[in-house]
């Protein structure tokens, strides 16, 4: 969970630095849109991480069962 949080902070810092360099600093709607985009990306990253962890758990279980059967056949 630390990696997605770090990614969120980096994206937010890049977005804020990009906004700071633009002449129109008084547009809160643009900042709000960027924050919402970052939040959506964070949710997608979290969902992808959950899928990866589930697949790894499934693979670990398959390997465990294969080792059990392999040891029985010897």
RAMOQUI-V430977 format. One record per helix or strand of 2 or more residues. SS is the DSSP state (~ for helix, > for strand). FROM is the first residue (numbers start at 0). TO is the last residue. If there is no record, write none. Layout:
# RAMOQUI-V430977
<<SS	FROM	TO> <SS	FROM	TO>>
This chain:
# RAMOQUI-V430977
<<~	1	20> <~	27	71>>
